[in-house]
Amino acid sequence: IMADDKDVLRDVWFGRIPTCFTLNQDEVTEREAEPYYLLLPRVSYLTLVTDKVKKHFLKVMRAEDVEEMWFEYEGTPLKWHYPIGVLFDLHASNNVLPWSITVHFKNFPDHDLLHCPSNSVIEAHFMSSIKEADALKHKSQVVNDMQKKDHKQLWMGLQNDKFDQFWAMNRKLMEYPTEDGGFRYIPFRIYQTMSDRPFIQKLFRPVSPEGSAHSLGDLLKEMYPDAITNDGEQKRYQVVIHGIEPLLETPLQWLSEHLSHPDNFLHICVIPVPTD
Amino acid sequence: MPVSLLWAVDVYGRVYSLSTAGQQWEQCRDAQMEFKRVTAAQQCCWGIACDNNIYLNVHASDLPVRYQEETYENQRWNPVDGFSERLLPSDRWQWSDVTGLQHQPLDSFQLPSSSWEWEGDWYVDENFEGEPTEKGGWSYAIDFPATYTKDKKWNSCVRRRRWLRYRRYKAMDTWAKIPSQQTTLPDPFSDISCGGWEISEEPRGRLSLWAVSLQGKVWFRDGIYHHNPEGSLWEEVFLPGEVIQISCGPGDLVWAVLWEGQLIVREGISRDCPKGSSWAVVESPSPDVGAIHVAVGINVVWAVTKDNKVWFRRGVNSHNPCGSGWIGMVGEMITINVGLNDQVWAINCEDRAVYFRQGVTSSELSGKTWKAITVPRDGDRSHSSASANSLQSAGCYFCGEVRAQSVVSDAESDTEKGSADGANSSNPPTDPPKPRIPKVTSDSFISELVSDREPGKSSRDTGSAPPSGGPLDPQWSNVDLEEAQQAQTVAVQDTADTCSLSSVATYTLAMEDPYGADEHPLWAWVSGGGCSVDSHSQLNWFNFSMNTLVSSVQSMSLSVSPAQTAAWRRQIFEQLSERTKREMDNFRHYEQAVEQSVWVKKGTMQWWRDWKPHKWIDVHFALEQFSGPDGNKDGILFIYYNYYEEKKYLHAFINEVTILVPVLNDSKHTFAIYTPERTKQRWPIRLAAATELEMHDWLALLSVSCCDSRGIHGPPSKQAIWSITCKGDIFISEPSPGLEAMPYPTPCDQMFWRQVGGHLRVVECNSVGIVWGIGYDHTAWVHTGGYGGGFFQGLASSTDNIYTQTDVKSVYIYENQRWNPVTGYTNSYKYCSPELSQTKRVSDWAIDYSVSGGTDREGWQFAADFPASYHGYKTMKDFVRRRRWARKCKLTTTGPWQEIPPIPLSDVTILPCTAQSSVDVIPVWAISNKGDVLCRLGVTALTPAGSSWLHVGTDQPFKSISIGAASQVWAIARDGSAFYRGSVSARSPAGDCWYHIPSPAKQKLKQVSVGRTSVYTVDENGNLWYRQGVTPSYPQGSSWEHISNNVRKVSVGPLDQVWIIADKVQGSHSLSCGTVCHRLGVQPVEPKGQSWDYGIGGGWDHITVRGNSVEPPRLRLPSLTDPSSRSPVPVRNTEVNGVGN
């Protein structure tokens, strides 16, 4: 019954969040807009997978009332350049499903969001994340050894939701010399709702100088000690990756290989335990 | 996977094999003596025994090894005896070979070795050319070297018949001695390696066998085939130094180790030359420590240095047999071996166990970890007891490597019991003397043993030398990037030199019964050349725990993951499955945000594989199409193939495909797929469909997909660039606005080409949309504005303006022969083209004498070797000859073309117009098939075919013509000189007189193209010339300036842009002839440009850019302001195409 590590990769890739898109009340429409229901891939980006949403709402709007589409959840503009799963875990994970997102076509919040005029902007963002991650993992050696078409394969794999196509190439980014016991540094980002800082990202090795494997707990101890519940304390924070809470003893290298997003970063959300 | 064997020799010289399905080493009990080394292939195993002879063990199989001997009995008729053995003095022998040159009576045939036996006696072959003969198998002729018939005629003066006898190789499954070649081989062999079975298409059995002698010479065994498993003779291979060990892979890799510790790599190995031609030297991985051992596979090279470190060579393949750099690997080994599928075995220097490298795949050739093979030997249980010290002493008997300090220290630490007299002592007799007596008592063997002992002493002296390498030695160091390390080199080199003799693989046979029940075997040699395993094989070799081994297995398997049952892992699995329930189970009815593929079309094809030896292999082919996020249809092509039993695939994105082009192939229906990258490589994806219909279906479908993904629809624009392949297929490309941009034009390997129906040799156009073509049969055609036809039948909206087109084309084949000292020119082969549905033969094959270079009376041309330049007479140096056969084929197809009768043409030119030009009647000039110059009247955008021809007088026949802006008309006469036509204008469309322009010195011009102001010509030697000094007042110009060579054709456009068809364009993988090239840096102030940019090809015959009058964006750096302008965005011409009927 014990699942294979490869199944973890599939589960991560095929994670979906049921979402209900509703048009913002203030938008001018010719008739009433029905909400639109969609299963969003956790590992993709909002603007990459919402063409259908846009088409749906444009049907009831006049062209002159339409500016760049953006999304908001309970007053928070949603950053398209974070993976969808991270947005959900960070802002909505303990709420009832489906996830209710409000769609806007005007008053783009320039201070909060990046513009996304085309998919090539998402592609550029995605590829730069992969390159940054590989710089940490392999001094960029793997990603630089790849050809343009290999990069394209990674992107097309994500864009078209092709697990095999993506992993045929991503596998190379996950390799490391056996002798090293892991990557040079683990590419990770720790998100929190309580702070203005976008996320924490520092250098952290998978193996301690003494040669023992670092765990998720070791990482948090150094980066975000508050996230750890000490003995006898009331649990204050949840440490969520892909909607689950791995044990703090989980080896960080394993997490990086199996629970990273397609952009090759391990996105960790630290959220307060719901009070109710 | 069938069962196969791993071979190994233990330190006592016993040969064992381990089956991939087995769980114990089986001793090869047949071997009457001990062996030093073995080298295995799948069908046999070679070995060097301790008598220094080479032995061969051919595995019995269903396919017996038989060889047919033949000889001819010849007789002459005389009036007295009738036919008798009494021959004329000038005749051949009574018994001879087929040519009559070789005397061979029946009793002259001897068995090649004692491993053969006759199947029966000699008998007469009663058949002659497949038919039974009447009596006694005789065939008759007028005289000896002649044609024989089976019937006796009145003039039959001689007759002959064939005698046959079969011999059979009988020494199956046993070690049979290869007869030694005493005359040439004074010194015995010390190393042997076989391989090379993948370099040719020969059936299983052909091998390359390399051997090293004690004196460091290398020998190649010639003539090993299925029917001759022993081979014929040893040939010495000349060397840059003395070799100690050699390794030959299944393909074309052969590496050897020199005494001094460098490695040498054999170059020039090919199907025709399995022995190779030269050596290249590769330095040892470690600057201080020489190599002692090398092992090669198909794409890998592993080496061991004298300090027992293991190294992996990066970047090795057929194209680059030397590789690019060393990577240090974990583990200390004394020897290493690469077997089938590049799998790796090694013998560890500490425990002498055979280790298997786990995780070697084609994408990860260096594998992951070493794993010890722990299976017992057969009979291990039967040994009752053993002396307690046998293990220790056995370890130091082995000396199958150059002894360096680490081996010595091994020996010292091993002698735990007798450490008092062993450690740090320079006295040789540290080992008990008695057990050293070898079983084998040949003198040479003993002397080797003696010489072997001496250096042991000296190496022992230096045994306490500091370990080499000095600074830290990271596991993945890249030696090529490192500074050479200087320290201690000299000392270690000395050690290597003094003990160099000891590298001879010898061993002593110490105890009668060296093995104890709980000891593991001590291995000296392993060969995986016959062992077919890969990273997926299930092997039961690793699970036997044998005391000391366990720890070393663990210590070497660093990558063993923590227990699968760890709590954290369970937690993740459980939570993920909970997450699926929570977030997805109740919402399965929701729509998916990303739709999966719209549809997939699959089929089978053959693919010209990328690796050597190149050949057609069966593949599955699939097109996956889906709607892109922006609504454009997009797709991916997949080619699934097997690589050593492993399923792999190749893919190409439809939106990166730049062309699908049918390829001329003698026996298959083939086409090529290019992307910009593949164009740079000059190595397209080549595919062959089973039938022509299948190929056309795929081409039509793929073409539509490619056009869809790029948003290209409808007829070609007026600016389109037209080109023609040597097959007569017509392609168009829509020029991007940046194509002629300065300084960053669109690279022309990114141009997308689509095919239109029809079959032409020449096409010319201008920017008003007038397009004319000329067929191979010289028929003139005008473009109707359509874009379908050919295999695009039935596809939506491309059926307008499509008509039937016919053409007649001469098809040529070459008959090639090579001269051979015995039989003269042989191996004559002629290709036969398949009959295509479109084509119909209209004449039979006939020898073609009109080949450039000339021919002899039989049509032959001669050369020193293929491929070379040929001449029409034979010289001493010519070893090959060829002749050309031609026949005419009539082809019927469809395309957007209508015939312009009645005059057959050889060239045509249309006035290039600027985008804003308002010329009504467009000048069109042509050369008739006979060489007359013609001027077409009445050509307008609405009547592109014009109305009638006006004949322009000339003194001699012409062959090429071009009209440029301002009515400059240039032409080339058949004698190779150029002419300028004076006073051409709208009023006087035919001009008034010709001005003779001399050709460049000693060159005959063949083609001319005139643009806005530029005049370019091409001569018969492939030179491209630019006409200097052309001014409005002196349009003839002043002189020719050489621009380039290897040019076949030139097209100068209305912007003075220059495009050519060039030969000999070198790509990263291959060379192409007939390649589209674009002149870069052409400006009004510099009309000659600066350099070439290389586009689609080879196989292109013609291009015209004379329709492209799109001025490039000016004074703008496209790369800064518009990132998309470098990609091939097609021009969508919104004007209505002006061509109509």
Contacts between the chains, C-beta under 8 A, distances in Angstrom:
chain1	res1	chain2	res2	distance
A	2	B	564	6.0
A	2	B	565	7.2
A	2	B	573	7.5
A	3	B	573	4.9
A	7	B	573	7.7
A	8	B	572	6.5
A	8	B	573	7.2
A	8	B	576	6.6
A	11	B	576	4.4
A	11	B	577	7.7
A	11	B	579	7.8
A	11	B	580	6.8
A	12	B	576	7.7
A	15	B	579	6.9
A	15	B	580	7.8
A	15	B	583	7.2
A	16	B	583	6.5
A	16	B	584	5.3
A	16	B	587	7.6
A	16	B	592	7.8
A	17	B	583	5.9
A	18	B	583	6.7
A	18	B	584	7.3
A	18	B	586	7.7
A	18	B	587	3.6
A	18	B	590	5.3
A	37	B	590	5.0
A	37	B	591	6.7
A	38	B	590	6.1
A	38	B	591	5.6
A	38	B	592	7.7
A	38	B	593	5.0
A	39	B	584	7.4
A	39	B	587	6.4
A	39	B	590	4.5
A	39	B	591	6.8
A	39	B	592	5.3
A	39	B	593	6.1
A	40	B	593	5.2
A	41	B	593	6.3
A	41	B	594	6.3
A	44	B	593	7.3
A	44	B	594	7.1
A	48	B	629	6.9
A	49	B	593	3.8
A	49	B	594	5.7
A	50	B	593	7.1
A	51	B	629	5.4
A	51	B	630	7.8
A	52	B	591	7.2
A	52	B	593	7.0
A	97	B	582	7.5
A	97	B	583	6.5
A	97	B	586	7.5
A	97	B	587	7.1
A	98	B	587	6.6
A	98	B	590	7.7
A	119	B	629	5.8
A	119	B	630	7.1
A	147	B	677	7.0
A	148	B	677	7.3
A	149	B	652	8.0
A	149	B	653	7.2
A	149	B	656	7.0
A	149	B	675	7.6
A	149	B	677	6.6
A	152	B	653	6.4
A	152	B	656	7.6
A	153	B	651	7.5
A	156	B	636	7.3
A	156	B	653	6.7
A	159	B	594	7.8
A	159	B	629	6.7
A	160	B	594	6.6
A	160	B	596	7.9
A	160	B	597	7.8
A	160	B	626	6.1
A	161	B	594	4.1
A	161	B	596	6.9
A	165	B	636	7.6
A	165	B	651	7.9
A	172	B	363	7.8
A	175	B	364	7.5
A	177	B	475	6.2
A	177	B	476	4.9
A	178	B	330	7.3
A	178	B	368	5.8
A	178	B	369	6.1
A	178	B	558	5.3
A	178	B	559	4.3
A	179	B	330	5.7
A	179	B	475	4.1
A	179	B	476	7.1
A	179	B	558	6.4
A	180	B	475	7.8
A	180	B	476	7.9
A	181	B	558	7.1
A	242	B	576	7.6
A	242	B	579	7.4
A	243	B	579	4.7
A	243	B	582	8.0
A	243	B	583	6.7
A	244	B	572	6.6
A	244	B	575	3.7
A	244	B	576	6.0
A	244	B	578	7.7
A	244	B	579	5.6
A	245	B	575	6.7
A	246	B	568	6.4
A	246	B	571	6.4
A	246	B	572	5.5
A	246	B	575	7.6
A	247	B	567	6.3
A	247	B	568	4.2
A	247	B	571	5.0
A	249	B	567	7.3
A	249	B	568	5.2
A	250	B	568	4.0
A	250	B	569	7.7
A	250	B	571	7.7
A	250	B	572	7.0
A	251	B	562	7.3
A	251	B	568	7.6
A	254	B	569	8.0
A	258	B	572	8.0
A	259	B	572	7.7
